[in-house]
Amino acid sequence: MNYHTIVTLAVAAIIVDTVVGYILLLTRSGKTIRQWYNQFTIGAYAMDITSLIIGTYIATLLTPNFYMQLVYVVIIGLIHDTSFALFLNSVNTKSSKILEFFKDYAKEYGKKILLVDALMLVSTLLLSKFLYNTFSNTIIIFLGVLTFYFGLLMVYSF
């Protein structure tokens, strides 16, 4: 049984990333995320959201079983994060502001990144299923647009 559409996954990713962003920005741990948004603005927000969409969508392609999707999305997140870390350690990041930022971010937070990313991916799948089972497509899209608006305010306000 399918519990998701690309629309529910995208809207769930927007909501999850925006909520987590606000939580991090309003706490002491928001220094790096504030720097992320200040330096890369809407590009940072878009990369965060698309990363969640890609990871969750791949998990839904691998199995129709919701519980296995939760397992797969964590595995996909771990593979992505460790592969990206290996890539960052193997290239000269000095020529790229964004790669240099990721390298510094990894040094600062280390393995905590794996946990936060896994929680965000799982939350996106859970919220997607809730949206799919609860609201019409029109309401889901409106929630996505509304949350995206608040996300843009977040990016340009902190």
ChimeraX attribute file (.defattr): number of C-alpha atoms within 10 A of each C-alpha:
attribute: neighborCount
match mode: 1-to-1
recipient: residues
	/A:1	7
	/A:2	12
	/A:3	18
	/A:4	23
	/A:5	16
	/A:6	14
	/A:7	17
	/A:8	26
	/A:9	28
	/A:10	24
	/A:11	27
	/A:12	30
	/A:13	28
	/A:14	28
	/A:15	25
	/A:16	22
	/A:17	25
	/A:18	24
	/A:19	16
	/A:20	13
	/A:21	20
	/A:22	17
	/A:23	13
	/A:24	16
	/A:25	18
	/A:26	13
	/A:27	9
	/A:28	9
	/A:29	11
	/A:30	16
	/A:31	12
	/A:32	17
	/A:33	18
	/A:34	20
	/A:35	13
	/A:36	19
	/A:37	19
	/A:38	15
	/A:39	14
	/A:40	15
	/A:41	16
	/A:42	15
	/A:43	13
	/A:44	17
	/A:45	21
	/A:46	13
	/A:47	12
	/A:48	16
	/A:49	21
	/A:50	16
	/A:51	16
	/A:52	27
	/A:53	24
	/A:54	17
	/A:55	22
	/A:56	30
	/A:57	19
	/A:58	14
	/A:59	25
	/A:60	23
	/A:61	10
	/A:62	12
	/A:63	14
	/A:64	14
	/A:65	13
	/A:66	18
	/A:67	9
	/A:68	14
	/A:69	21
	/A:70	21
	/A:71	13
	/A:72	20
	/A:73	27
	/A:74	23
	/A:75	15
	/A:76	18
	/A:77	24
	/A:78	17
	/A:79	13
	/A:80	16
	/A:81	18
	/A:82	13
	/A:83	12
	/A:84	15
	/A:85	15
	/A:86	11
	/A:87	14
	/A:88	16
	/A:89	11
	/A:90	9
	/A:91	10
	/A:92	11
	/A:93	16
	/A:94	11
	/A:95	9
	/A:96	9
	/A:97	12
	/A:98	15
	/A:99	17
	/A:100	15
	/A:101	17
	/A:102	16
	/A:103	19
	/A:104	13
	/A:105	15
	/A:106	16
	/A:107	10
	/A:108	12
	/A:109	11
	/A:110	12
	/A:111	12
	/A:112	11
	/A:113	15
	/A:114	18
	/A:115	13
	/A:116	12
	/A:117	18
	/A:118	22
	/A:119	15
	/A:120	21
	/A:121	28
	/A:122	23
	/A:123	20
	/A:124	28
	/A:125	29
	/A:126	18
	/A:127	20
	/A:128	26
	/A:129	19
	/A:130	15
	/A:131	23
	/A:132	20
	/A:133	12
	/A:134	11
	/A:135	13
	/A:136	11
	/A:137	14
	/A:138	9
	/A:139	12
	/A:140	20
	/A:141	16
	/A:142	13
	/A:143	18
	/A:144	20
	/A:145	15
	/A:146	14
	/A:147	20
	/A:148	18
	/A:149	14
	/A:150	16
	/A:151	21
	/A:152	14
	/A:153	12
	/A:154	19
	/A:155	24
	/A:156	12
	/A:157	10
	/A:158	14
